[in-house]
């Protein structure tokens, strides 16, 4: 598992992010405070405080380079 910090500070960014992570067959969790939600759930993401950076847990063994490349627009 790898953890990175991302910023999803606009509705368009959230939509693009969900589209990007659903392309992969791995689990992605967003962690904000004590809340952990599925990063592929657009409704779940909107329940978080998007004004602050969010931790993204990536549960993948391989293909990390491709995943990190697709996450570049959201990384802090």
C-alpha positions in Angstrom: 0.0 0.0 0.0 1.2 3.5 -0.8 -0.2 6.8 0.7 -0.1 10.1 -1.1 -1.7 13.5 -0.4 -4.1 14.9 -2.9 -6.2 18.0 -3.4 -9.7 17.9 -4.8 -10.7 21.5 -4.4 -13.3 21.8 -7.3 -16.2 19.8 -8.6 -14.5 19.3 -11.9 -11.4 17.9 -10.2 -13.5 15.4 -8.2 -15.2 14.2 -11.4 -12.0 13.8 -13.2 -10.3 12.1 -10.2 -13.2 9.5 -10.0 -12.9 8.8 -13.7 -9.2 8.3 -13.4 -9.2 5.9 -10.5 -12.1 3.8 -11.8 -9.8 2.9 -14.8 -7.8 0.8 -12.4 -8.8 -2.5 -10.8 -7.3 -1.7 -7.4 -8.8 -0.4 -4.2 -8.4 3.3 -3.4 -9.3 4.8 -0.1 -9.6 8.5 0.8 -8.8 9.3 4.5 -9.8 12.6 6.0 -9.6 12.7 9.8 -11.5 9.6 11.1 -13.4 9.1 7.9 -12.3 6.5 5.3 -14.3 6.3 2.1 -14.0 4.5 -1.3 -12.2 6.9 -3.7 -14.4 5.6 -6.5 -17.5 6.9 -4.8 -18.3 10.4 -6.0 -21.0 10.8 -3.3 -18.5 9.7 -0.6 -15.9 12.2 -1.8 -18.4 15.1 -1.5 -19.1 14.1 2.1 -15.5 15.0 3.0 -14.0 18.5 3.7 -12.5 19.2 0.3 -10.9 22.5 1.4 -8.0 20.5 3.0 -5.5 18.0 1.6 -6.8 14.4 1.7 -4.7 11.2 2.1 -5.2 8.6 -0.7 -4.3 5.0 0.2 -3.5 3.0 -3.0 -3.8 -0.8 -2.5 -1.8 -2.0 -5.5 1.1 -4.3 -5.8 2.1 -3.5 -9.4 1.4 -0.8 -12.0 2.3 1.9 -9.5 4.1 4.0 -12.1 0.9 4.2 -14.3 -1.3 5.0 -11.3 1.0 7.8 -10.1 1.1 9.2 -13.7 -2.7 9.4 -13.8 -2.8 11.0 -10.3 -0.3 13.8 -11.1 -2.9 16.6 -11.5 -4.2 15.9 -8.0 -0.9 15.4 -6.0 0.2 18.1 -3.6 
